[in-house]
Amino acid sequence: MIFGNITNLDEYNFLEEKIKECFAYAKANDLKSYEPGRHDIKDDKLFVNIVEYETTNPENRFWEAHKDYLDLHIILKGRERIDLNFIENMKPGAYVKEDDFLPIEGESKTSLVLEEGDFLICYPDDGHMTGLEACGPEKIKKAIFKIKI
């Protein structure tokens, strides 16, 4: 996993070109004005999901990981806590290939609080639980770029 803020992207020149392409797309487009849902950039190879929801406690959320896509989360509005752990420390469920969804169970190893402009890149070994409240429930909007591996 890689955590940072879009104002410091010059520090991340080592990132893969597909990830840099997502940041360029975010800079060139007003993602805050996008309606929730999937927005294709390069068919199934690269797309962005815009989501809006109210953050909550862990009992109302779930752990997940992915095998075919990297996730690049960029917070557009609000504040969200994301719990993280490596899937090797977790108990995997049955992988759902058509949704690239691996349900996992376990405990948090660490947490991040993401605010507007912050990003998190989750690789296949990075289990994550999103949608958690940082300081009470809060409505957020974020972009989740899905990058085909």
Contacts in CASP RR format, 6 or more apart in sequence:
PFRMAT RR
TARGET T0000
AUTHOR 0000-0000-0000
METHOD contacts of the structure
MODEL  1
MIFGNITNLDEYNFLEEKIKECFAYAKANDLKSYEPGRHDIKDDKLFVNI
VEYETTNPENRFWEAHKDYLDLHIILKGRERIDLNFIENMKPGAYVKEDD
FLPIEGESKTSLVLEEGDFLICYPDDGHMTGLEACGPEKIKKAIFKIKI
1 84 0 8 1.000
1 120 0 8 1.000
1 121 0 8 1.000
1 122 0 8 1.000
1 123 0 8 1.000
1 126 0 8 1.000
1 128 0 8 1.000
2 12 0 8 1.000
2 15 0 8 1.000
2 120 0 8 1.000
2 121 0 8 1.000
3 112 0 8 1.000
3 114 0 8 1.000
3 118 0 8 1.000
3 119 0 8 1.000
3 120 0 8 1.000
3 121 0 8 1.000
4 12 0 8 1.000
4 118 0 8 1.000
4 119 0 8 1.000
4 120 0 8 1.000
5 117 0 8 1.000
5 118 0 8 1.000
5 119 0 8 1.000
6 23 0 8 1.000
6 26 0 8 1.000
6 27 0 8 1.000
6 74 0 8 1.000
6 117 0 8 1.000
6 118 0 8 1.000
6 119 0 8 1.000
7 117 0 8 1.000
9 23 0 8 1.000
15 121 0 8 1.000
18 46 0 8 1.000
18 70 0 8 1.000
18 147 0 8 1.000
18 148 0 8 1.000
19 70 0 8 1.000
19 72 0 8 1.000
19 121 0 8 1.000
19 147 0 8 1.000
21 41 0 8 1.000
21 46 0 8 1.000
22 46 0 8 1.000
22 48 0 8 1.000
22 72 0 8 1.000
22 145 0 8 1.000
22 147 0 8 1.000
25 41 0 8 1.000
25 48 0 8 1.000
25 145 0 8 1.000
26 74 0 8 1.000
26 143 0 8 1.000
26 145 0 8 1.000
31 48 0 8 1.000
31 50 0 8 1.000
31 74 0 8 1.000
31 76 0 8 1.000
31 143 0 8 1.000
32 76 0 8 1.000
32 77 0 8 1.000
32 141 0 8 1.000
34 48 0 8 1.000
34 50 0 8 1.000
34 143 0 8 1.000
35 50 0 8 1.000
36 50 0 8 1.000
36 51 0 8 1.000
36 52 0 8 1.000
37 49 0 8 1.000
37 50 0 8 1.000
37 51 0 8 1.000
38 47 0 8 1.000
38 48 0 8 1.000
38 49 0 8 1.000
39 47 0 8 1.000
39 48 0 8 1.000
39 49 0 8 1.000
39 50 0 8 1.000
40 47 0 8 1.000
41 47 0 8 1.000
41 48 0 8 1.000
44 148 0 8 1.000
45 147 0 8 1.000
45 148 0 8 1.000
46 145 0 8 1.000
46 146 0 8 1.000
46 147 0 8 1.000
46 148 0 8 1.000
47 145 0 8 1.000
47 146 0 8 1.000
48 143 0 8 1.000
48 144 0 8 1.000
48 145 0 8 1.000
48 146 0 8 1.000
49 143 0 8 1.000
49 144 0 8 1.000
49 146 0 8 1.000
50 76 0 8 1.000
50 141 0 8 1.000
50 142 0 8 1.000
50 143 0 8 1.000
50 144 0 8 1.000
51 141 0 8 1.000
51 142 0 8 1.000
51 144 0 8 1.000
52 139 0 8 1.000
52 140 0 8 1.000
52 141 0 8 1.000
53 131 0 8 1.000
53 139 0 8 1.000
53 140 0 8 1.000
54 137 0 8 1.000
54 138 0 8 1.000
54 139 0 8 1.000
54 140 0 8 1.000
55 79 0 8 1.000
55 80 0 8 1.000
55 81 0 8 1.000
55 131 0 8 1.000
55 132 0 8 1.000
55 133 0 8 1.000
55 134 0 8 1.000
55 136 0 8 1.000
55 137 0 8 1.000
55 138 0 8 1.000
55 139 0 8 1.000
55 140 0 8 1.000
56 131 0 8 1.000
56 132 0 8 1.000
56 133 0 8 1.000
56 137 0 8 1.000
57 132 0 8 1.000
57 133 0 8 1.000
58 83 0 8 1.000
58 108 0 8 1.000
58 129 0 8 1.000
58 132 0 8 1.000
61 129 0 8 1.000
61 130 0 8 1.000
61 131 0 8 1.000
61 132 0 8 1.000
62 103 0 8 1.000
62 129 0 8 1.000
63 83 0 8 1.000
63 85 0 8 1.000
63 90 0 8 1.000
63 103 0 8 1.000
63 104 0 8 1.000
63 105 0 8 1.000
63 106 0 8 1.000
63 127 0 8 1.000
63 128 0 8 1.000
63 129 0 8 1.000
64 101 0 8 1.000
64 102 0 8 1.000
64 103 0 8 1.000
64 104 0 8 1.000
64 127 0 8 1.000
64 128 0 8 1.000
64 129 0 8 1.000
65 87 0 8 1.000
65 90 0 8 1.000
65 92 0 8 1.000
65 102 0 8 1.000
65 104 0 8 1.000
65 122 0 8 1.000
65 124 0 8 1.000
65 125 0 8 1.000
65 126 0 8 1.000
65 127 0 8 1.000
65 128 0 8 1.000
66 100 0 8 1.000
66 101 0 8 1.000
66 102 0 8 1.000
66 122 0 8 1.000
66 124 0 8 1.000
67 95 0 8 1.000
67 100 0 8 1.000
67 102 0 8 1.000
67 124 0 8 1.000
67 149 0 8 1.000
68 97 0 8 1.000
68 100 0 8 1.000
68 148 0 8 1.000
68 149 0 8 1.000
69 100 0 8 1.000
69 146 0 8 1.000
69 147 0 8 1.000
69 148 0 8 1.000
69 149 0 8 1.000
70 121 0 8 1.000
70 122 0 8 1.000
70 123 0 8 1.000
70 124 0 8 1.000
70 146 0 8 1.000
70 147 0 8 1.000
70 149 0 8 1.000
71 120 0 8 1.000
71 121 0 8 1.000
71 122 0 8 1.000
71 128 0 8 1.000
71 144 0 8 1.000
71 145 0 8 1.000
71 146 0 8 1.000
71 147 0 8 1.000
72 119 0 8 1.000
72 120 0 8 1.000
72 121 0 8 1.000
72 122 0 8 1.000
72 143 0 8 1.000
72 144 0 8 1.000
72 145 0 8 1.000
72 147 0 8 1.000
73 82 0 8 1.000
73 114 0 8 1.000
73 119 0 8 1.000
73 120 0 8 1.000
73 121 0 8 1.000
73 122 0 8 1.000
73 130 0 8 1.000
73 142 0 8 1.000
73 143 0 8 1.000
73 144 0 8 1.000
74 117 0 8 1.000
74 118 0 8 1.000
74 119 0 8 1.000
74 142 0 8 1.000
74 143 0 8 1.000
74 144 0 8 1.000
74 145 0 8 1.000
75 114 0 8 1.000
75 115 0 8 1.000
75 116 0 8 1.000
75 117 0 8 1.000
75 118 0 8 1.000
75 119 0 8 1.000
75 140 0 8 1.000
75 141 0 8 1.000
75 142 0 8 1.000
76 116 0 8 1.000
76 117 0 8 1.000
76 140 0 8 1.000
76 141 0 8 1.000
76 142 0 8 1.000
76 143 0 8 1.000
77 116 0 8 1.000
77 139 0 8 1.000
77 140 0 8 1.000
77 141 0 8 1.000
77 142 0 8 1.000
78 115 0 8 1.000
78 116 0 8 1.000
78 138 0 8 1.000
78 139 0 8 1.000
78 140 0 8 1.000
78 141 0 8 1.000
79 113 0 8 1.000
79 114 0 8 1.000
79 115 0 8 1.000
79 116 0 8 1.000
79 134 0 8 1.000
79 135 0 8 1.000
79 138 0 8 1.000
79 140 0 8 1.000
80 113 0 8 1.000
80 114 0 8 1.000
80 130 0 8 1.000
80 131 0 8 1.000
80 132 0 8 1.000
80 134 0 8 1.000
80 138 0 8 1.000
80 140 0 8 1.000
80 142 0 8 1.000
81 111 0 8 1.000
81 112 0 8 1.000
81 113 0 8 1.000
81 114 0 8 1.000
81 131 0 8 1.000
81 132 0 8 1.000
81 133 0 8 1.000
81 134 0 8 1.000
82 111 0 8 1.000
82 112 0 8 1.000
82 114 0 8 1.000
82 120 0 8 1.000
82 128 0 8 1.000
82 129 0 8 1.000
82 130 0 8 1.000
82 131 0 8 1.000
82 132 0 8 1.000
83 108 0 8 1.000
83 110 0 8 1.000
83 111 0 8 1.000
83 128 0 8 1.000
83 129 0 8 1.000
83 132 0 8 1.000
84 108 0 8 1.000
84 109 0 8 1.000
84 110 0 8 1.000
84 111 0 8 1.000
84 112 0 8 1.000
84 126 0 8 1.000
84 127 0 8 1.000
84 128 0 8 1.000
84 129 0 8 1.000
85 106 0 8 1.000
85 107 0 8 1.000
85 108 0 8 1.000
85 109 0 8 1.000
85 110 0 8 1.000
85 127 0 8 1.000
86 109 0 8 1.000
86 125 0 8 1.000
86 126 0 8 1.000
86 127 0 8 1.000
87 102 0 8 1.000
87 104 0 8 1.000
87 124 0 8 1.000
87 125 0 8 1.000
87 126 0 8 1.000
87 127 0 8 1.000
88 125 0 8 1.000
89 106 0 8 1.000
89 107 0 8 1.000
89 109 0 8 1.000
90 104 0 8 1.000
90 105 0 8 1.000
90 106 0 8 1.000
90 127 0 8 1.000
91 104 0 8 1.000
91 105 0 8 1.000
91 106 0 8 1.000
92 102 0 8 1.000
92 103 0 8 1.000
92 104 0 8 1.000
93 102 0 8 1.000
93 103 0 8 1.000
93 104 0 8 1.000
93 105 0 8 1.000
94 103 0 8 1.000
95 101 0 8 1.000
95 102 0 8 1.000
96 102 0 8 1.000
96 103 0 8 1.000
100 146 0 8 1.000
104 127 0 8 1.000
108 129 0 8 1.000
111 132 0 8 1.000
112 118 0 8 1.000
112 120 0 8 1.000
113 134 0 8 1.000
114 120 0 8 1.000
114 142 0 8 1.000
120 128 0 8 1.000
122 128 0 8 1.000
124 149 0 8 1.000
131 140 0 8 1.000
END
